[in-house]
């Protein structure tokens, strides 16, 4: 395959990626991203060796594989996510959106020490995750929903959701050659978790006439309304460490790497949290008795908000096998992520004026600004394959699982507390691409296709079959939510990377 053929096919894939697939994005997955194009195209199956500049992340012992100082710059040329969450707001009321990213994702400098010949070092900055989702949907229809008012009313609802989550890592690491076959290494990162999240639902139902008579009695026109909105933003800075070992033989290498849970409490900024819920002019079905109006609203920011974003302990292992012809290599990696018991991710002291006269459950009322989080244990598998097609031209491909860590998570003892709303999808990633050496430098291009599907998730709201007051869930102007949401996921990312070698050839 010529360079011209590679460029043409990449352009075609970029063009096709603009067409609207039925898909859904998700951020509660550990292996959504991989780093630097070399390891990306091998689907991250590089714990046992072959990780190149991304050694500092996958297995810091592999930093010793570098034979010359090297600067690496890698970017996602195009990364498109399309969202379609079927039945999210009721039967046949879907949520759909398209987002795209074009930005650098990985930069590193690997240093082969001349003074300490058994040592190698690396500094790096990488984007572990960057999820952008923006969705809005409205419902406008004429139905008879207000039991105390004859005839149809106009029922109008508007739902809006945005979620931008970034996970950036900046770190340094080093490894040492213990003997001809054994290496050990460690790295430390500052991890910056950034969340900007909003969600709102506004519903109004009102008569179509200015004056209403029931028999001879005049009823003033009024609007029945329900509103719920929330906003959460923070940057949380945390520390985490990685340590690894690597054993190499003539035909294979074996690696092991562990990652510590992140250490928080270092620093956080841009902290804001607010929640509001109101209800007015709602009557109880059957009796016609008015349901009390209420307003619950509160806001806190900066030092009044505490953020503690936890990450799991993980252990990864991998094997890299070189075939006898020395032109083909098989890569395998597995990683286990431990469980994170449900915990308060964000909490703040509520105002005493949060909701005058509101009669609510004492625990949830006092935790109005609390957001909880947690994670199930997850076990992921990755496979990679490389094949030297000719001198200075290498084909790479791979596959990896990426199981969702909040799917079916039991939040007990925080059941009923607020969470960052999302859909839960198990993902599967397929990668392929080429690397060629030009004048001693490494150029890498490729593509990643991701897909996922789930079912039986609970609706965000039921706006297709609304009632004036839903006594099962105590919700106004909404129907009973069912478990028939079907999130779908497809994504295409085009990669480009370059590594600049100083003082030697690539190993």
Secondary structure, 3 states (H helix, E strand, C coil): CCHHHHHHHHHHHHHHCCCCCCCCCCCCECCCCCCHHHHHHCCCCCCCCCCHHHHHHHCHHHHHHCCCEEEEEEEEEEEEEEEEEECCCCCCCCEEEEEEEEEEEEEEEEEECCCCCCEEEEEEEEEEEEEEEEEEEEEEEEECCCCCCCCCEEEEEEEEEEEEEEEEEEEEEEEEECCCCEEEEEEEEEEEEEEEEEEEEEEEEEECCCEEEECCEEEECCEEEEEEEEEEEEEEEEEEEEEEEEEECCCEEEEEEEECCCEEEEEEEEEEEEEEEEEECEECCCCCCEECCEEEEEEEEHHHEEECCCCCCEEEEEEEEECCCCCEEEEEEEEEECCEEEEEEEEECCCCCCCCCCCCCHHHHHCCCCEEEEECCEEEEEEEEEEEEECCEEEEEEEEEECECCCCCCCCCCCCCECCCCCCCCEEEEEEEEEEEECCEEEEEEEEEEEEECCCECCCCCCCCCCCEECCCCEECCCCCCCCEEEEEEEEEEEEEEEEEECCCCC
